[in-house]
Amino acid sequence: MANIKGESFFSLLKMPSLWRMATAKLLMIPLLLNPFLALSIPFPLVVIAGLVSGMPSAPTISLYGQKYGADSFFASIGVLVTTVLCMMTIPFLYFILNLISQFIRG
């Protein structure tokens, strides 16, 4: 991340694939766990699974990218974006899970 120049940093932030990845990682995948709320699985277990699946990407992704010849700059920006966005998405996910739980369980 420290080796990225300002121009390439902002050009990477403009990539639509980065934002699609962040949306899928932080919102879509955790929301796919919502059907489990209708089952007899305890609510705290579903909340923990939903929140953990909505956590930011691991910083080791850029190390693997560097080791195996992939785009480690893109991976570093992905980690940065998902880490910053998770400050908003984690409370949102908890709110949605709680709202759906109240609706389903009456």
Secondary structure, DSSP 4 states (H G I P E B T S, - for coil): -TT--HHHHHHHHT-HHHHHHHHIIIIIHHHTTGGGGGTT--HHHHHHHHHHHTSPPPTHHHHHHHHTTS-HHHHHHHHHHHHHHHHHHHHHHHHHHHHHHHHHH-
